[in-house]
Amino acid sequence: MLKMSSRSILIPLLLLFLGGCALGPNYQKPAALVPIHYKNDAPWKTATPSDQLEKGNWWEIYADDSLNGLEQQANAANQTLKAAYARLTQAQAAAGISKADRVPRLDLNASANRSRTPGAFSSTGSGVVGNQFRLPLTLGYEIDLFGRVKRSIEAAEADAASATADYQALLLLLQSDLARSYFSLRELDTEISLLQRTLKLRNESLKMIQSQFDHGLIGQLDLLRAQTELAATDAEAIGLQRQRDQLENGIALLVGQSPSNFTLTAAPLKLNIPAVTPGLPSSLLERRPDVAAAERQMAAASARIGVAKTAFFPAISLTGSAGFGSTQISNLFSLDNRSWGLGPAISLPIFDGGRNSANLERARAAYEEAIANYRQQVLVAFGEVEDGLNGLQSLAQQAQALQRSVDAATQAWQISEKRYNAGLVSYLEVIDAQRSALQSERLLNQNRGLQMTTSVLLVKALGGGW
């Protein structure tokens, strides 16, 4: 009979333990449903994820010192952002906990107690009182033969990376929301200024008409029409001021301040549309943090399939202890009081009522869900870019038409005033011309505000830069 030494038996077993492979699929990013080019025929290249790169202060492209200051305040003081950062720290800590399973765990479990045993257990028949001191070190280590620890670490690291991308997505959302609110507020500032200028003109017109009425040159109808238009314009100005106050309060919350102590001085809207170059379609996969977060959720879900598969196989752990124990603390560390123990422990599932099979099915379904979510997020990303590009183009064309409308309406207003002063028409014609000119100017101002906010949305859609 062939006899084998203990060394010849241990070596193959050790190689088996060290060479164990991880169960479950190795993660492969599935193909996303992406276009080859934008509608403007931009070229295509393979994407290399780089959402972790610093985006920089992208809002500085608008060259607005007030906006720059607000963005810096929001980055430092927004409470929602701080909460998101705390969630990111939790995810990173969870990844650290999973990584700790790769190394043995060593614990010191010291104890000291004094106890009395009943008399039946002593030679004299009386109770025995004694001390017991223990100072053991315990060792625990899971031999990752089937890759449970490895796949768990992969899932935790992917979760942490996804949390990082989520944080970056929230940061970008905060910055873009602040920029949009700021430009909307400046649009209202311009519109309020326009109404105040109109109020001044209508007050002057009312004084003139009142004088003409007092001298019997015109009837009461013209006076009432002038009073009506003045009151209506005043009401609109008050309504716009209310909207501005609400926007200002919203900006205060975004920058982490109390609305009661926050004020933004009125200033006109500056039309400063940056020249956005969207570049290559696949670059969205490199810059968009929400796309990156969805992709890393796929990686985590894939790793959890492996974790679920390991539940069908034995779990092997190595446990041991070594230390000292004595009834007297004075000789606790005596060599005769040493104790130790070392051995493996194996846990093998026999019957679980289908629990492990159901858990594996759930893990696979979660992976399929993550794939669908990723592909949908990519489609949303490209849709937002197309909306931004088309929006800026159509708004620019609309602005040209509105400018022509403003020029014509202003000229018509001037002509109608001359005709009224000459007694050729009633004041109703002047009111209609004034109203048309004011409406055209307000539409043009609103268009400029939309151009600025749409450009912000496009920058956001491109991941905070291009």
C-alpha positions as CSV (number, residue, x, y, z in Angstrom):
1,M,0.0,0.0,0.0
2,L,1.3,3.4,-0.9
3,K,1.8,5.6,2.1
4,M,1.8,9.4,1.9
5,S,3.4,11.8,4.4
6,S,1.5,14.5,6.1
7,R,3.5,17.1,4.0
8,S,2.5,15.5,0.7
9,I,-1.2,15.7,1.8
10,L,-1.0,19.3,3.0
11,I,0.7,20.7,-0.1
12,P,-2.2,19.8,-2.5
13,L,-4.7,21.0,0.0
14,L,-2.9,24.3,0.4
15,L,-2.7,24.7,-3.4
16,L,-6.4,24.0,-3.7
17,F,-7.2,26.7,-1.1
18,L,-4.9,29.3,-2.6
19,G,-6.0,28.5,-6.2
20,G,-9.7,28.7,-5.6
21,C,-11.6,30.6,-8.3
22,A,-14.5,33.0,-7.7
23,L,-17.9,31.8,-8.7
24,G,-20.2,33.9,-10.8
25,P,-19.7,35.9,-14.0
26,N,-16.7,38.2,-14.5
27,Y,-18.2,41.6,-15.1
28,Q,-18.5,42.7,-18.7
29,K,-20.2,46.0,-19.5
30,P,-23.1,45.4,-21.9
31,A,-23.5,47.5,-25.0
32,A,-25.5,50.7,-24.5
33,L,-28.1,51.8,-26.9
34,V,-26.2,54.9,-28.1
35,P,-26.3,56.8,-31.4
36,I,-23.4,56.9,-33.8
37,H,-23.7,60.7,-34.1
38,Y,-25.8,63.6,-33.0
39,K,-28.2,65.1,-35.5
40,N,-25.5,67.5,-36.5
41,D,-23.3,64.6,-37.7
42,A,-20.6,64.7,-35.0
43,P,-18.0,61.9,-35.2
44,W,-17.9,58.8,-33.0
45,K,-15.3,57.2,-30.9
46,T,-15.2,54.5,-28.2
47,A,-15.9,55.9,-24.8
48,T,-13.5,55.7,-21.9
49,P,-15.2,56.5,-18.6
50,S,-13.7,59.6,-17.0
51,D,-16.5,61.0,-14.9
52,Q,-14.1,61.1,-12.0
53,L,-12.1,63.9,-13.6
54,E,-12.4,67.4,-12.1
55,K,-15.0,69.3,-14.1
56,G,-13.8,72.7,-12.8
57,N,-15.9,75.8,-12.3
58,W,-17.9,75.4,-15.5
59,W,-20.2,78.2,-14.6
60,E,-17.4,80.7,-15.1
61,I,-18.0,80.5,-18.8
62,Y,-20.8,83.0,-18.2
63,A,-18.4,85.6,-16.9
64,D,-20.8,86.7,-14.1
65,D,-19.1,87.6,-10.8
66,S,-22.3,87.4,-8.8
67,L,-23.1,83.9,-10.1
68,N,-19.5,82.8,-9.4
69,G,-19.8,83.9,-5.8
70,L,-23.2,82.1,-5.3
71,E,-21.8,78.8,-6.8
72,Q,-18.9,78.9,-4.4
73,Q,-21.3,79.4,-1.5
74,A,-23.5,76.6,-2.6
75,N,-20.6,74.2,-2.9
76,A,-19.5,75.0,0.6
77,A,-22.8,75.3,2.5
78,N,-25.6,73.5,0.8
79,Q,-27.1,71.0,3.4
80,T,-28.4,68.5,0.8
81,L,-24.9,68.3,-0.6
82,K,-23.5,67.7,2.9
83,A,-26.0,64.9,3.4
84,A,-25.0,63.3,0.1
85,Y,-21.3,63.5,1.1
86,A,-22.1,61.7,4.3
87,R,-23.8,58.9,2.3
88,L,-20.7,58.7,0.1
89,T,-18.6,58.3,3.2
90,Q,-20.9,55.5,4.4
91,A,-20.5,53.6,1.1
92,Q,-16.7,54.0,1.2
93,A,-16.6,52.7,4.8
94,A,-18.8,49.7,3.8
95,A,-16.2,48.9,1.1
96,G,-13.5,49.0,3.8
97,I,-15.5,46.6,6.0
98,S,-15.7,44.1,3.1
99,K,-12.0,44.4,2.3
100,A,-11.3,43.5,6.0
101,D,-12.6,40.0,5.3
102,R,-9.5,39.2,3.2
103,V,-7.3,39.1,6.3
104,P,-7.6,37.0,9.5
105,R,-9.3,38.5,12.4
106,L,-7.5,38.4,15.8
107,D,-9.4,39.3,19.0
108,L,-8.3,39.5,22.6
109,N,-11.0,38.2,25.0
110,A,-9.7,38.7,28.5
111,S,-11.9,37.7,31.4
112,A,-11.7,37.5,35.2
113,N,-14.4,36.0,37.5
114,R,-14.8,34.8,41.1
115,S,-17.3,32.0,41.7
116,R,-18.5,29.5,44.3
117,T,-19.3,25.9,43.5
118,P,-21.7,23.8,45.5
119,G,-20.4,21.5,48.3
120,A,-21.3,18.3,46.4
121,F,-18.4,19.0,44.1
122,S,-15.8,19.3,46.9
123,S,-14.2,16.6,49.1
124,T,-15.2,18.4,52.3
125,G,-18.8,18.8,51.3
126,S,-18.7,22.5,51.7
127,G,-18.7,25.0,48.9
128,V,-15.5,26.1,47.1
129,V,-14.8,29.7,46.3
130,G,-12.2,30.4,43.6
131,N,-10.9,32.8,40.9
132,Q,-10.5,32.2,37.2
133,F,-8.4,34.4,35.0
134,R,-8.3,34.0,31.3
135,L,-6.3,35.9,28.6
136,P,-6.8,34.2,25.2
137,L,-6.3,35.4,21.7
138,T,-8.8,34.1,19.2
139,L,-8.2,33.8,15.4
140,G,-10.8,33.6,12.7
141,Y,-10.3,33.4,9.0
142,E,-12.5,32.4,6.1
143,I,-10.7,30.5,3.4
144,D,-12.2,32.1,0.2
145,L,-12.2,28.9,-1.8
146,F,-15.2,29.8,-3.9
147,G,-14.8,33.5,-4.1
148,R,-17.5,34.7,-1.7
149,V,-15.2,37.3,-0.1
150,K,-13.8,38.4,-3.5
151,R,-17.2,38.9,-5.0
152,S,-18.4,40.7,-1.9
153,I,-15.5,43.1,-2.1
154,E,-16.2,43.7,-5.8
155,A,-19.8,44.5,-5.1
156,A,-18.9,46.9,-2.2
157,E,-16.2,48.7,-4.3
158,A,-18.7,49.1,-7.1
159,D,-21.3,50.4,-4.7
160,A,-18.7,52.9,-3.4
161,A,-17.9,54.0,-6.9
162,S,-21.5,54.4,-7.7
163,A,-22.0,56.5,-4.5
164,T,-19.1,58.7,-5.7
165,A,-20.8,59.2,-9.0
166,D,-24.2,59.9,-7.3
167,Y,-22.5,62.6,-5.3
168,Q,-21.0,64.1,-8.4
169,A,-24.4,64.0,-10.1
170,L,-26.0,65.8,-7.2
171,L,-23.3,68.4,-7.1
172,L,-23.8,69.0,-10.8
173,L,-27.6,69.2,-10.3
174,L,-27.1,71.7,-7.5
175,Q,-24.8,73.9,-9.6
176,S,-27.0,73.8,-12.6
177,D,-30.2,74.5,-10.6
178,L,-28.5,77.5,-9.0
179,A,-27.4,78.9,-12.4
180,R,-30.8,78.4,-13.9
181,S,-32.5,80.1,-10.9
182,Y,-30.0,83.0,-11.1
183,F,-30.6,83.7,-14.8
184,S,-34.4,83.4,-14.3
185,L,-34.1,86.0,-11.5
186,R,-32.1,88.3,-13.8
187,E,-34.7,87.9,-16.5
188,L,-37.3,89.0,-14.0
189,D,-35.1,92.0,-13.0
190,T,-35.0,93.1,-16.6
191,E,-38.8,92.6,-17.0
192,I,-39.6,94.5,-13.8
193,S,-37.3,97.3,-15.0
194,L,-39.2,97.3,-18.3
195,L,-42.5,97.6,-16.6
196,Q,-41.3,100.3,-14.3
197,R,-40.2,102.3,-17.4
198,T,-43.6,101.7,-18.9
199,L,-45.3,102.8,-15.7
200,K,-43.3,106.0,-15.8
201,L,-44.4,106.7,-19.4
202,R,-48.1,105.9,-18.6
203,N,-48.0,108.1,-15.6
204,E,-46.8,110.9,-17.8
205,S,-49.5,110.1,-20.4
206,L,-52.2,110.0,-17.7
207,K,-51.1,113.5,-16.5
208,M,-51.4,114.8,-20.1
209,I,-54.8,113.2,-20.6
210,Q,-56.0,114.4,-17.3
211,S,-55.1,118.0,-18.3
212,Q,-56.8,117.6,-21.6
213,F,-59.9,116.2,-19.9
214,D,-59.9,119.0,-17.4
215,H,-59.8,121.5,-20.3
216,G,-62.6,119.7,-22.1
217,L,-60.5,118.7,-25.0
218,I,-61.2,114.9,-24.7
219,G,-64.0,112.8,-23.3
220,Q,-64.0,110.7,-20.1
221,L,-63.5,107.5,-22.0
222,D,-59.9,108.3,-22.9
223,L,-59.1,109.2,-19.3
224,L,-60.6,105.9,-18.0
225,R,-58.6,103.9,-20.6
226,A,-55.4,105.6,-19.5
227,Q,-56.2,104.9,-15.8
228,T,-57.0,101.3,-16.6
229,E,-53.7,100.6,-18.5
230,L,-51.7,102.3,-15.7
231,A,-53.4,100.2,-13.0
232,A,-53.0,96.9,-15.0
233,T,-49.3,97.6,-15.6
234,D,-48.8,98.4,-11.9
235,A,-50.5,95.1,-11.0
236,E,-48.2,93.1,-13.4
237,A,-45.1,94.7,-11.8
238,I,-46.3,93.7,-8.4
239,G,-46.9,90.1,-9.6
240,L,-43.4,89.9,-11.1
241,Q,-41.9,91.2,-7.9
242,R,-43.6,88.4,-6.0
243,Q,-42.1,85.9,-8.4
244,R,-38.7,87.5,-7.9
245,D,-38.9,87.2,-4.2
246,Q,-39.7,83.5,-4.4
247,L,-36.8,82.9,-6.7
248,E,-34.5,84.9,-4.4
249,N,-35.7,82.7,-1.4
250,G,-35.0,79.6,-3.5
251,I,-31.5,80.7,-4.3
252,A,-30.9,81.4,-0.6
253,L,-31.8,77.8,0.2
254,L,-29.5,76.5,-2.5
255,V,-26.5,78.4,-1.1
256,G,-27.3,77.3,2.5
257,Q,-28.6,80.6,3.9
258,S,-31.7,81.8,5.6
259,P,-34.0,83.6,3.1
260,S,-34.6,86.2,5.8
261,N,-31.0,87.3,5.7
262,F,-30.3,86.9,2.0
263,T,-30.7,89.6,-0.7
264,L,-29.6,89.9,-4.3
265,T,-29.4,93.4,-5.7
266,A,-31.4,93.8,-8.9
267,A,-29.4,93.7,-12.1
268,P,-30.2,93.3,-15.8
269,L,-29.9,90.0,-17.6
270,K,-26.7,89.7,-19.7
271,L,-27.2,87.6,-22.8
272,N,-23.9,85.7,-22.9
273,I,-24.4,82.3,-24.5
274,P,-21.2,80.2,-24.5
275,A,-20.2,78.5,-27.7
276,V,-21.0,75.0,-26.7
277,T,-19.2,72.3,-28.7
278,P,-20.8,68.9,-27.8
279,G,-18.1,66.9,-29.4
280,L,-18.3,63.2,-29.8
281,P,-21.5,61.4,-28.7
282,S,-19.7,58.7,-26.8
283,S,-18.1,61.4,-24.6
284,L,-21.3,61.5,-22.7
285,L,-20.4,58.1,-21.3
286,E,-17.1,59.6,-20.2
287,R,-18.4,62.7,-18.4
288,R,-22.0,62.1,-17.1
289,P,-21.9,61.0,-13.5
290,D,-25.4,59.6,-13.6
291,V,-24.5,57.3,-16.4
292,A,-21.4,56.2,-14.5
293,A,-23.4,55.5,-11.4
294,A,-25.8,53.3,-13.4
295,E,-22.9,51.4,-15.0
296,R,-21.3,50.8,-11.6
297,Q,-24.6,49.5,-10.2
298,M,-24.4,46.9,-13.0
299,A,-20.9,45.9,-11.8
300,A,-22.2,45.5,-8.2
301,A,-25.2,43.5,-9.3
302,S,-23.0,41.2,-11.4
303,A,-20.7,40.5,-8.4
304,R,-23.7,39.7,-6.2
305,I,-24.6,36.9,-8.5
306,G,-21.2,35.3,-7.6
307,V,-22.0,35.8,-3.9
308,A,-25.3,34.1,-4.3
309,K,-23.7,31.1,-6.0
310,T,-21.2,30.6,-3.2
311,A,-24.1,29.8,-0.9
312,F,-24.5,26.4,-2.6
313,F,-20.9,25.4,-1.7
314,P,-19.1,24.7,1.6
315,A,-17.9,27.7,3.7
316,I,-14.5,26.8,5.1
317,S,-13.0,28.8,8.0
318,L,-10.0,28.4,10.1
319,T,-10.3,29.1,13.8
320,G,-7.8,29.1,16.6
321,S,-7.0,30.3,20.0
322,A,-4.0,30.7,22.2
323,G,-3.4,32.3,25.6
324,F,-3.2,31.8,29.3
325,G,-5.6,30.7,32.1
326,S,-5.1,30.4,35.8
327,T,-6.9,30.6,39.2
328,Q,-4.2,33.0,40.4
329,I,-3.3,36.2,38.6
330,S,0.3,35.9,40.0
331,N,1.1,32.9,37.8
332,L,-1.2,33.7,34.9
333,F,1.7,33.9,32.5
334,S,3.4,30.7,33.7
335,L,4.3,28.3,30.9
336,D,2.3,25.6,32.5
337,N,-0.9,27.7,32.1
338,R,-0.6,28.0,28.4
339,S,-3.5,26.9,26.2
340,W,-4.0,26.7,22.4
341,G,-6.2,25.2,19.8
342,L,-6.3,25.3,16.0
343,G,-8.6,23.7,13.4
344,P,-10.9,24.2,10.4
345,A,-14.6,24.5,10.4
346,I,-16.8,23.6,7.4
347,S,-20.4,24.6,6.8
348,L,-22.2,22.8,4.0
349,P,-25.9,23.6,3.1
350,I,-28.0,20.4,3.1
351,F,-31.6,21.6,2.9
352,D,-32.7,25.3,2.8
353,G,-36.2,25.0,1.3
354,G,-35.1,26.7,-1.9
355,R,-33.8,29.8,-0.2
356,N,-30.4,29.8,-2.0
357,S,-32.0,29.1,-5.3
358,A,-34.4,32.0,-4.9
359,N,-31.6,34.3,-3.7
360,L,-29.6,33.5,-6.9
361,E,-32.7,34.1,-9.0
362,R,-33.1,37.5,-7.3
363,A,-29.5,38.4,-7.9
364,R,-29.8,37.6,-11.6
365,A,-33.0,39.6,-11.9
366,A,-31.3,42.5,-10.1
367,Y,-28.5,42.4,-12.7
368,E,-31.0,42.5,-15.6
369,E,-32.7,45.5,-13.9
370,A,-29.4,47.3,-13.6
371,I,-28.7,46.7,-17.3
372,A,-32.1,48.2,-18.3
373,N,-31.6,51.1,-16.0
374,Y,-28.1,51.8,-17.5
375,R,-29.4,51.7,-21.0
376,Q,-32.3,53.9,-20.2
377,Q,-30.0,56.4,-18.5
378,V,-27.8,56.5,-21.6
379,L,-30.9,57.2,-23.7
380,V,-32.0,60.0,-21.4
381,A,-28.5,61.5,-21.6
382,F,-28.6,61.7,-25.3
383,G,-32.1,63.0,-25.3
384,E,-31.2,65.8,-23.0
385,V,-28.2,66.8,-25.2
386,E,-30.4,66.8,-28.3
387,D,-33.0,68.9,-26.5
388,G,-30.4,71.4,-25.5
389,L,-28.8,71.7,-28.9
390,N,-32.2,72.0,-30.7
391,G,-33.5,74.4,-28.0
392,L,-30.6,76.8,-28.4
393,Q,-30.9,76.8,-32.1
394,S,-34.6,77.4,-32.2
395,L,-34.5,80.1,-29.4
396,A,-31.8,82.0,-31.4
397,Q,-34.0,82.0,-34.5
398,Q,-37.0,83.0,-32.4
399,A,-35.0,85.9,-30.9
400,Q,-34.3,87.3,-34.3
401,A,-38.1,87.3,-35.1
402,L,-38.9,88.8,-31.8
403,Q,-36.4,91.6,-32.3
404,R,-38.0,92.5,-35.6
405,S,-41.4,92.5,-33.7
406,V,-40.0,94.9,-31.1
407,D,-38.6,97.2,-33.7
408,A,-41.9,97.3,-35.6
409,A,-44.1,97.6,-32.5
410,T,-41.9,100.5,-31.2
411,Q,-42.2,102.3,-34.5
412,A,-46.0,101.8,-34.5
413,W,-46.2,103.2,-31.0
414,Q,-44.4,106.3,-32.0
415,I,-46.6,106.8,-35.0
416,S,-49.8,106.3,-33.0
417,E,-48.8,109.0,-30.5
418,K,-48.1,111.5,-33.2
419,R,-51.5,110.7,-34.8
420,Y,-53.2,111.1,-31.4
421,N,-51.5,114.4,-30.7
422,A,-52.6,115.6,-34.1
423,G,-56.2,114.6,-33.2
424,L,-56.5,112.0,-35.9
425,V,-57.2,109.0,-33.7
426,S,-58.5,108.2,-30.3
427,Y,-56.4,107.2,-27.4
428,L,-57.4,103.6,-27.8
429,E,-55.0,103.3,-30.8
430,V,-52.2,104.6,-28.6
431,I,-53.0,102.1,-25.9
432,D,-53.0,99.2,-28.3
433,A,-49.7,100.3,-29.8
434,Q,-48.1,100.7,-26.3
435,R,-49.5,97.3,-25.3
436,S,-48.1,95.6,-28.4
437,A,-44.7,97.2,-27.9
438,L,-44.5,96.2,-24.3
439,Q,-45.6,92.6,-25.0
440,S,-43.0,92.3,-27.7
441,E,-40.2,93.5,-25.4
442,R,-41.3,91.2,-22.7
443,L,-41.3,88.2,-25.0
444,L,-37.8,89.1,-26.2
445,N,-36.6,89.3,-22.7
446,Q,-38.2,86.0,-21.8
447,N,-36.6,84.5,-24.8
448,R,-33.1,85.7,-23.7
449,G,-33.7,84.2,-20.2
450,L,-34.7,80.9,-21.9
451,Q,-31.5,80.9,-23.9
452,M,-29.4,81.3,-20.8
453,T,-31.2,78.6,-18.8
454,T,-31.2,76.2,-21.9
455,S,-27.5,76.7,-22.2
456,V,-27.1,75.7,-18.5
457,L,-29.2,72.6,-19.2
458,L,-27.0,71.7,-22.1
459,V,-23.8,72.1,-20.1
460,K,-25.4,69.8,-17.4
461,A,-26.4,67.3,-20.1
462,L,-22.8,67.2,-21.2
463,G,-21.7,66.3,-17.7
464,G,-20.6,69.8,-16.6
465,G,-18.3,70.6,-19.5
466,W,-17.2,69.6,-23.0
